């Protein structure tokens, strides 16, 4: 009996030692695996919206859509941000995986950096944002919300106008030509006046295509959104290019990228040069003007 008690005490002591070893020596490892298990569970529960609205289905080089919402580096994060915006999702939540320790810091860098503005250039103007909000909740939960620039009512009116314009002008919607693009370009140049008195926050909202089309007044972003919407209607790949104080369009046509700057082709801005900035390459663009059009070409991989 005495021997049994001794053996029981020895066994109990060994169990205590093993448990102590596990929880003291291996505590960090146990904690890591427990947190990873919880994190994996959260990732499995990511809800991906089942709709796409005004999505640009084109394989750009600078930005890419993704089905992988478990980021492991900055490029993965950029692709998530682009996918949310390009698909017109109003909100999306994903989680930083345990193995990507720099994830939340990278999210902060991305949210505060110029890349958010860059990806806005590659989506439909109907999906472009006033604010693209990033919320970091706890240590790993990332919530994105998009406040869009155009309301549904504005989009409906613009779509109706464009459909009628395309039909009335016999524009070939299935296989558009350079002349079809020119008809749209010429209409915008003729019917929009540059708003020289615009101030940021002005009630005329001259930075939007609605004011450009229906009020005949705009600044460069209004011109640019207007022609981008038409190009999207015709399924012509395009994106916007921005500098600190100007924006214009790049258009893929005839197997090459061409610049169109409707603003600078407008007589209100540059007298009697309506086609100086119509479907020209980058060398020609810089030859004509490298002050307002001196953009960061390396940001746009399509041109490299």
N, C-alpha and C positions, 0 to 999 in steps of 0.2 A: 504493500500500500504506500509505504514511504517512498519507494522507488518510482511508483506511478506518479505521485505528486511532484517529485523532482523532475521527471520527464515532462510533465505538463507545464511546469514552470519554465523549463528550457525551451519547449516549443513556443510558449506564449512570448518569451523574451525574444526568440528568433523572429516571430511574427512582427513584434513591435519594432525590432531592428530593420526588418525589410520594409515595413510601412514608413518608418522614419526616413530610410534611405530614398524611398520612392518620392516622398513628399518634400524632403529637404534637398537632397542631392539632385533629383530629377524634376524638381518643381517647375522650372522654366520650360522644360520639354513637355511636361504634362499640360501646362498652361497653354503652350503654343498649339498643341494638338486639339485641345478643347476649344480654343478660340477659332482654330481653322475649321473645326467641325461645325461650329455655329455660323461662321462666315460662309462656308459652302452651302449650308442650308438657306441662308439669305439669298445667295446667288441663284440657287435653284428656283427661288420664288420671284425672280425678276419678272415683271409683267411688261411684255413688249406689245405696244399698241398694234392692232391688226388692220390699220388703215394707212394709206399713203395719199396725200392730197397735194396737188401741184408739184409732184415729185419730178426732179430732173433725172431721167434715166439715161445718163451718159457717163462713160468711163473717163472722167477727168484724171489727170495725173497728180494734181496738187492735193485733191481731196478724194476720199473714197467712202462709199457706204460700207457698213459692216454688220455682220450678224453676231459678232463676238462682243458681248457687253461685260467681259471680265478683263479689264485693262492690265497689261503687264509693263507698259512703257508709255511715253508721251505720245507716240504715234497712235497707239490704241485709243488713248483718251481723245485725241483730235478727231479720230474717225467716229467715235461715239457722238461727240458734239455735232459733227457734220450730219450724221444720220438723223439725229433728232430734228435738226433744223430743215434739212432737205425734204423730209417726209411730212413736214407740217404738224408735227406733234406739239401739243400745247405744254406737255410736261412729261418727264421721264425720270425714273429713279434707278440707280445702279449702285454697286458696292465696290469699294476698294478691296482687293484680295489681300490676305494676310502676307503673302509672299512678295507683294509689291510695297515695300516699306515707305517709299518716297511718294506714294500715290496722292495723298491729300495735299502735299506740298506742290506736286506737279499740277494738280487741279487748280490750286490757287494761282500758280503762274499762268496757266492757260486762261483762266477766267479774267485775269487782269491784263493779259497781253493782247497783241495786235492780231493774233490768229483768229479770235472770235470775229473780228471785223473782216478778216480775209475770207472765212468760210461763208459769210453773208453775201459776198460777191458771187458765189457759185450756186446759190439757190434761187428759186423763182422769187421775183419781187413780192408775190403774194404770201410767201413764207418768211420774208425778211422781218427783222425785229426792230422794235423800239428799244426793248431791253431783253437781254438774254441773261437770266438770273441763275446763279449757282449758289446752292445752299449745302454746306457741309454739316451734317448732323452726326454728333458723336465722333467716333474715330474713323468710320468707314462708309457711312451712308452719304451718297451724293444725289441731291435732287436738283433737276434742271427744269426751269419754267421759262416759257417764251411769251413775251408780250408783243404781238404782231403789229406791224406798221399799218396794214390795210384791214379795214373792217369787212365783214361779209357783204354788207350792202355796197360798199365801194367796189369790191371784187365783182359782184354780180353786174353792176353798171358798166364796169370796164370790159368785162367779158362780152356783154351784149353789144357794146359799141364796136369792139374789135371784130366780132363775128359779122356784123352788118358791113363794116368797112371792107373786110376781106371779100365778102360776096359782091358788094357794089362795085368793087374795083377789079373783079375777075382775077384775083390773086390765086395762084395755083397752090392750094393748101397741101396737096399730097407731094408735089415735086416742085417747090418754089425755085424761081430763078433769081439771078442778080437783079433783074428788072423789077421783080416783085419786092425785093428788099428796098430798092430805090424808090418805089411808089410810097412805101411807108416812111422812109427817110424824108422824102420831099414834103409829104403831108405835115410831118412834125415841124420841119424847118419853116414851112409857110404859115402854120397856124399857131405856133407858140412864140411868145415874146419873153425874152430873158428878163427876170425880175431883178433889176439892178438895186431895188430898194429893200430886198429881202434881208431880214434879220432872223437869226436862229430863234425859234419859238414864235415867229410871226403867225398870226391867225390865218393868213392866206395859205399856209402850208404849201409853199411853192416847191418844196423838196419832194413832193409826191406826184405820181402820174395822174391822179384824179384831177388835180388843179391844172396840170399841163394839158390834159385832154379836154376837160369841161370848162375851164376858165381861160385857157389859152395863155397861161403865165407859169413860168417855172424857173428854177435854178438848175444846175447841171444834173443833179440827182433825179429831178422830175423828168427831164428829157431822157435820161439813161434808163430809168425804170419803164418809161413808156415804150421805147423801142425794144427793150428786153422782153416785155410782155408779148409784143407782136411776134418776136422771134421764137419765143416758146410756143406760141400758137401754131407756128409753122414747123415746129420740131427741128429748128436749126440750133445746134449747140452754140451756147454763148455764155459769157460771164462778164462781170464788171471789173474794171481796174480803177483803183483809187490812189490818189496822192493825198497830201495833207489838206489841200483845198480844191480838189477837182476829181471828177469821176466820168468815165466813158465806157464804151463797150468793146469787147473782143468777140468776133464772130467766126465760127468754123465753117468755111464754105470753099468748095473746089479743092478739098484736101489741104487747106492751109488756114491759119489763123490770121484774121484781118481786123484792124482797128476801125471803129466807127465812132466819131465824136459829133453827135448831132448838135450839141451846144455850140461848138466852134464852127460848125457849118452854117449856123444861123446868121443871117445878115445883121441881126441885132447885135451880135458879138463881133463878127468879122465880115466886113462889107464885101460882097461880090466874090465870095470863095466857097460857094455852097457844096463843093465836092472835094475840097482840099483834104478833108478828113473822112472820106468815104471809102471804106474797104482798102486800106493801105497797110503795108507791113510795118514792122517796128523801125526798121532803118529809115523808111520814108517819114514816119512819125517824128523821129528824132531830128531828121533833117529840117522839117518844117518848124518844129517847136520842141525844145528840150528844157524849157523852164517850167511850164505848168504840167507838162506830160512826162517829166523825169521820174518815172515810177521805179519801184524796186523789182526789176525784172526777174531776179532770182527767186522771188516769192511765188512766181507763176511758172510752174514747171512745164506747162504746155508750150512755153516760148523758148525753152532751153533744148 
